[in-house]
Amino acid sequence: MSNFLERVNEVTQGTLVGVAMTLAREVGIFEILAKTDYPLTSNQVAVAGGLKERYVRELLGCLSTAKLVQISETENGDFQYSLEDGTEEALNGRPGAFLGFCSVMASVFDSVKDCIYKDGPISLRYTDQLQEVLDRKSRINAPGIAKIFLEQIPDLKTKLEEGIDVIEFGSGKGRLCATLAQQFPNSRFVASEAVPDLVQANKDRWAHIPNLTFSLDDLCGIPEVPDKYYDWVFCCDVIHDLPDPVAALQGIKRMLRQPNGLLTFIDVSTSGSPLVDRGDMTVASYYALGTFFCIPESYQRHDSLALGPCSGRQRIASLAQKAGFQVYDSISENKNPSQSIQVSMDVDVSQTSPLSMILDLE
Ligand SMILES: C[S@@+](CC[C@H](N)C(=O)[O-])C[C@H]1O[C@@H](n2cnc3c(N)ncnc32)[C@H](O)[C@@H]1O
């Protein structure tokens, strides 16, 4: 078979099995297998999960054939299933978090398809189901991101300990902001979102954290004279989702308390060129997520820039520059940017507002 046919087969088969794996996870099959230290038959799994045995058997057939679940045969010819080593680590870690996107992709498939046609709708905003998946991802990432912030942004820890005003824009379900607010009770945190229901849900969810409040803001519509100023503004995977990132960055700049107000944002780091990234399946996956989620989300207006997650590190840095931030790209020499988390930090805080970009692609 030609290399190209092999690749098409590989991708197609991986997709089919990946969707089945997502379904198996969502109905609890992995959880049930993880709870016992002996192998289970499909019937035992079905009984434990309140599931129909025939469906369970088919899914386990798929997963065991694909070597994602172990299979053995009993003396009377029944099949028994158990977890492969490392399953829990994978499903509770980054691969599992990304697997979560499969079911959301399936649920928005037709709507995104409609958006693609010229005369179809332009936008599809994030669904609750997607925010749920992002929150699960955040449960894994938030402690690590908080640590990176504290280790890589000079004096941030000291300032947060002393007490500063902080806002996170596009906070999603608010986990990262809540994590930091709990860690630094002397600072005042605001978790901001553009979606009213999400702001209300976050208010209820994090009501027990006294130094965390909530606000509804459209980042692309920050007033010329802001109501409030902040010492530190941060956002995570938001800039590329905005219809007008430059206006948003300019708005943030107006909100920074001078002279030392700081903006930190995390975004995906790619070369920006599918030619350069050719063969990198992680980047390819981000283009897929971009098609289903980021592009439809950012088309909040007809004139959206619609960057998508793979517009490239340099493009994002240049937009920040255009908005008046000085960008010192400490990693532009990095030959393999997808290998590490990169920090780019303004060094001259006297003339322009400082910016720290943390561009991440693992
Ligand atoms: C990829 S999600 C990131 C959510 C969260 N920060 C995280 O890392 O899980 C992008 C977020 O940006 C928010 N957003 C989209 N457009 C916005 C706008 N115009 N102003 C403020 N936030 C916006 C969305 O509601 C969404 O929660």
Ligand as a Chemical Component Dictionary entry (heavy atoms), coordinates in Angstrom:
data_LIG
# 
_chem_comp.id                   LIG 
_chem_comp.type                 NON-POLYMER 
_chem_comp.pdbx_formal_charge   0 
_chem_comp.three_letter_code    LIG 
# 
loop_
_chem_comp_atom.comp_id 
_chem_comp_atom.atom_id 
_chem_comp_atom.alt_atom_id 
_chem_comp_atom.type_symbol 
_chem_comp_atom.charge 
_chem_comp_atom.model_Cartn_x 
_chem_comp_atom.model_Cartn_y 
_chem_comp_atom.model_Cartn_z 
_chem_comp_atom.pdbx_ordinal 
LIG C1  C1  C 0  -10.862 28.460 24.759 1  
LIG S1  S1  S 1  -11.928 29.182 25.929 2  
LIG C2  C2  C 0  -10.828 29.309 27.297 3  
LIG C3  C3  C 0  -11.524 29.215 28.606 4  
LIG C4  C4  C 0  -10.574 29.144 29.795 5  
LIG N1  N1  N 0  -9.739  30.306 29.869 6  
LIG C5  C5  C 0  -9.728  27.899 29.693 7  
LIG O1  O1  O 0  -8.521  27.989 29.491 8  
LIG O2  O2  O -1 -10.303 26.820 29.822 9  
LIG C6  C6  C 0  -12.102 30.844 25.416 10 
LIG C7  C7  C 0  -13.007 31.656 26.313 11 
LIG O3  O3  O 0  -13.036 33.004 25.812 12 
LIG C8  C8  C 0  -14.326 33.523 26.034 13 
LIG N2  N2  N 0  -14.599 34.615 25.094 14 
LIG C9  C9  C 0  -14.951 34.509 23.801 15 
LIG N3  N3  N 0  -15.183 35.712 23.279 16 
LIG C10 C10 C 0  -14.965 36.616 24.255 17 
LIG C11 C11 C 0  -15.047 38.031 24.321 18 
LIG N4  N4  N 0  -15.419 38.745 23.264 19 
LIG N5  N5  N 0  -14.743 38.628 25.498 20 
LIG C12 C12 C 0  -14.366 37.899 26.565 21 
LIG N6  N6  N 0  -14.275 36.545 26.558 22 
LIG C13 C13 C 0  -14.570 35.915 25.426 23 
LIG C14 C14 C 0  -15.251 32.321 25.793 24 
LIG O4  O4  O 0  -16.514 32.491 26.401 25 
LIG C15 C15 C 0  -14.451 31.163 26.349 26 
LIG O5  O5  O 0  -14.802 30.846 27.668 27 
# 
loop_
_chem_comp_bond.comp_id 
_chem_comp_bond.atom_id_1 
_chem_comp_bond.atom_id_2 
_chem_comp_bond.value_order 
_chem_comp_bond.pdbx_ordinal 
LIG C1  S1  SING 1  
LIG S1  C2  SING 2  
LIG S1  C6  SING 3  
LIG C2  C3  SING 4  
LIG C3  C4  SING 5  
LIG C4  N1  SING 6  
LIG C4  C5  SING 7  
LIG C5  O1  DOUB 8  
LIG C5  O2  SING 9  
LIG C6  C7  SING 10 
LIG C7  O3  SING 11 
LIG C7  C15 SING 12 
LIG O3  C8  SING 13 
LIG C8  N2  SING 14 
LIG C8  C14 SING 15 
LIG N2  C9  SING 16 
LIG N2  C13 SING 17 
LIG C9  N3  DOUB 18 
LIG N3  C10 SING 19 
LIG C10 C11 SING 20 
LIG C10 C13 DOUB 21 
LIG C11 N4  SING 22 
LIG C11 N5  DOUB 23 
LIG N5  C12 SING 24 
LIG C12 N6  DOUB 25 
LIG N6  C13 SING 26 
LIG C14 O4  SING 27 
LIG C14 C15 SING 28 
LIG C15 O5  SING 29 
# 
